[in-house]
Amino acid sequence: MSEAPYPPKGRAVPPPSDAALEGGLLGLLLLDAILLAGIGLVFTPYYVGSVPVPIGAVLVVLVLPWLVLRAGEIDPRPSVAGAPLWVWLLVTLVLGLWGPGGDAILPMAPTTVWTSLVLVGGGLLAGVVTLRLRAAPSPASAGASGQDGGTRYR
């Protein structure tokens, strides 16, 4: 019989490193941003009767800031914390303007173009504001180091 794929008894498999776990979590957040872009686009041309209702935009405005905050917990650098925002924007623009088969998914009719603007503008605004608030120092930490940012000698 061949050896089992399990480690031999007595030797434990080392746990994954923190960098691997953080990279995996960030990858999942980026996947969530891709899925959010697709779902937001699908629900943008939603109608209740004859009235367009931007359900996709509401969903994006509620979920995208959460993705940015969670990415900021993994790494506070703006390039990492903002990664879900930029991935969402890229996927939304690519799929929305040059979707599958060359079809535009974003509504561009003169009467419904506002729903597309609410989706892209609302998501971008919500993500950037969250990223900015995440990067802003808290009042407690700003007061502790002084107004000079801790660069003056005491």
Secondary structure, 3 states (H helix, E strand, C coil): CCCCCCCCCCCCCCCCCHHHHHHHHHHHHHHHHHHHHHHHHHHCCCEECCEECCHHHHHHHHHHHHHHHHHHHHCCCHHHHCHHHHHHHHHHHHHHHCCHHHCCCCCCCCCCHHHHHHHHHHHHHHHHHHHHHHHCCCHHHHHHHCCCCCCCCC
